[in-house]
Amino acid sequence: MARRNITTIICLVAALGFASAAGCKKKKTDDAGKGSAPASMATSMGPAAMGSVGPMSGRPMAATPMRPARPAATAGKGRVGAMPIPHDFMIITAHLKAVRATALYKKYEAKLKAMISGAMAKHKQLADVMAKCKVDLLSSVDAVSLGHPVDKKDAESTVLLVRGGFDAAKLLGCITPEMKKANVQVSDVTVGGKKGVTMTLAGKQMTVLVLAPKAVALIGQPVLARARQVLEGKLQSVEDTAVFKDGVKAVKAKPATVLSLLVPRIPAALTARVQFPIAKKIRTVVAMIGLPGDGLEVNLAADFGDEKTASTLARTLPTLLGFAKAKLGAIGAKLLKHLKVKADGTWVRLSLHADKELFEKLQGMAMGLVGKMVSMHKGSAPAAPGMGASPMRQAPRPVMAPKK
C-alpha cells in the first residue's frame, strides 16, 4: 500500500513538471533588469534561442549548428532575473511544439495518445488532477529545457525549464493543494525575487518557481543556491555566454529542430579521462536534431581550441569512418555517404541528412530496439509520465564529440 502511495505522489510531482509547463510563449516585455523576468525569459528558456531573442523562443532551434567564434570560457557578469541556469551547465532542449508539426509525430500520434490514456487509467488520482487543472500532456508543453552540471551524475542537480500555454501562477495554485493531499510537504518560498513552492518527497526537495506569466523552473536542491545567485545577478547565466548568444543567428535558419544540446564548457577533468588525446582538447559541444519534411537532419559541432587540431581532425575523420564502413552494414554505409565533415576555425562540424527512404529504415531499426526494451521490462511497474525530465529522476549524461 505504501508503495502505491509513493507511486501516486511521484506521478503528481510528474504532473507538476508537465502541468507547470507554463512555458513561455513569445511575448515582448519591458521589465528586463527590474527584478522581474526579462523579455528573454518570458519568450524563451533553452539553447534554442539566444541574445535578444532569449534562450527558448517560440521558434525552435535551428538545425544548423551555431557559429560561435568564441569559446565560452570563464564566467562574465551576472544579470538580475536571467535564466536560472549557471554559465557552465549543459542544456538539453526538447522543442515539443516543433515535434507536433512533424510528419513523424502525426504518424505516431494515435499510438502516443493511447499510451498516455493507458498510463492515466492506472493512475486515477493523477488523471483527476490533470483534468481539474486542465492539463493536456500532448498540447500543454511547447518546450522543455534541462540544465545540469557537466561533471555531476546525481539526478537532483538539475534545473528544468518548461513552457506551454498556461497561466503559471494559476496552474501552480491549482496543483499545490493536490500535492498536499498526496502527503507531499509543500512550503511557500521566494528565490531571487521569484515566488514559488518547495516540495519535499522521500527526503528529496524540489523548488518550483514562477519565473514569468508563462515560465516555470523546477530546481533540484543541490543547485538551488547557484540558481539563486543567477537570479540575483551575482552569477552569469548560460544565456549570457558568448556561445549561447552566437547561436541566435542559427535560430531563424531552420524551424524544424526538435532536439538541441549545448555544452558551453567541458571541464578538463572530464576530458582527461578520455582515451583519445585529441578528445582532450574539446572545449564546447553543440548538437541539434531536426526533422525537415519526411527526413532527418543531424548537426554536431565541437570546439577544439585551435585551428590546426580542427583542420587535422576534419581531414582525417572521413577516412577513419570509412575504415568502419564494412562493419556498419547497408544502412550504416548510406549514413556515411550522407555525412559531411568540415573545419571552421577552431571548430569541427559534422552534418548528416537522411532522406525519407533512409529515415524510414532508421525508424524501423529504432522501433525494433524499443520493442526489445519493452519485452525486457514487461511486467515491471509503469514509469510515472514525464519523470524522465524531472529533477527527481536520472540526469542526462554529457555528449562527447567524435572520437579519433
Secondary structure as UniProt FT lines:
FT   HELIX           2..19
FT   TURN            32..35
FT   HELIX           39..43
FT   TURN            47..48
FT   HELIX           51..53
FT   TURN            55..56
FT   TURN            80..81
FT   TURN            87..88
FT   STRAND          89..94
FT   HELIX           96..100
FT   HELIX           103..121
FT   HELIX           124..132
FT   TURN            133..134
FT   TURN            137..139
FT   STRAND          141..149
FT   TURN            150..151
FT   TURN            155..156
FT   STRAND          159..164
FT   HELIX           168..181
FT   TURN            182..183
FT   STRAND          185..191
FT   TURN            192..193
FT   STRAND          194..201
FT   TURN            202..203
FT   STRAND          204..212
FT   TURN            213..214
FT   STRAND          215..220
FT   HELIX           221..223
FT   HELIX           224..231
FT   TURN            232..233
FT   HELIX           238..240
FT   HELIX           242..246
FT   HELIX           248..251
FT   TURN            252..253
FT   TURN            255..256
FT   STRAND          257..263
FT   HELIX           268..271
FT   TURN            272..273
FT   HELIX           277..281
FT   STRAND          284..290
FT   TURN            293..294
FT   STRAND          296..303
FT   HELIX           307..323
FT   HELIX           325..338
FT   STRAND          339..344
FT   TURN            345..346
FT   STRAND          347..354
FT   HELIX           356..376
FT   TURN            377..379
FT   TURN            385..386
FT   HELIX           387..389
FT   TURN            391..392
//
